[in-house]
Structure formats: C-alpha cells, structure tokens
Amino acid sequence: MEVGSQRGTAFGVVAPSVGEALWLAGTLQGLSRWSLGPRFGLVAAAGASAPLLRPEYVIDGPGPVFRAAAVSFRAGLGLEVYF
C-alpha cells in the first residue's frame, strides 16, 4: 500500500493555481535474490501499482491536463553487500 500526496502547479495561464490530492495505491511486488558469494548478492524486483483515487487536475479553459495512469509498472536491479 502506498499513501502520499500529489501536487500540481499551473503555469503559463492567466490565473495560475496549485492543486493537491491524496495518493492511495495498492501495490504488488515480487523480489528475487541470488548469492554472489559470502559477502555479495544480486537482487531483482518487479511490481505494479494501481491508484485507488485518480483525481484530475483541471485548468479553466483547456480543461483536464493530468490524471494518474490506472496501472503503473516498475522494476529494479541492485547489488547487496552483507556485513
């Protein structure tokens, strides 16, 4: 579960403003580790996130300018050092 805040600032318009909204998303992630010896390891992760709330950011005139994607994907690869 991710909990946070998202913020948008309008610029280049007659009446710029700032908007904020709550960020709530469910997440699912997988993780694998491989030993590279007694002191090092390799880690790989992949996952997805789906926001529970998807507010729109709207500018008077142009209309909606941003809305978070329904699903996002992420991946990572790293080196671990064991002490």
Long-range contacts (C-beta under 8 A, 24 or more apart in sequence): 1-25, 1-26, 1-27, 2-26, 2-27, 2-49, 6-55, 6-68, 8-57, 8-65, 8-66, 10-59, 10-65, 13-59, 13-60, 13-61, 13-62, 15-60, 19-57, 21-53, 21-55, 22-53, 23-51, 23-53, 23-68, 24-51, 24-52, 24-53, 25-49, 25-50, 25-51, 25-52, 26-50, 26-52, 33-80, 38-82, 39-81, 39-82, 40-79, 40-80, 40-81, 40-82, 41-79, 41-80, 41-82, 42-77, 42-78, 42-79, 42-80, 43-76, 43-77, 43-78, 43-79, 43-80, 44-75, 44-76, 44-77, 44-78, 45-74, 45-75, 45-76, 45-77, 46-73, 46-74, 46-75, 46-76, 47-73, 47-74, 47-75, 48-72, 48-73, 48-74, 49-73, 49-74
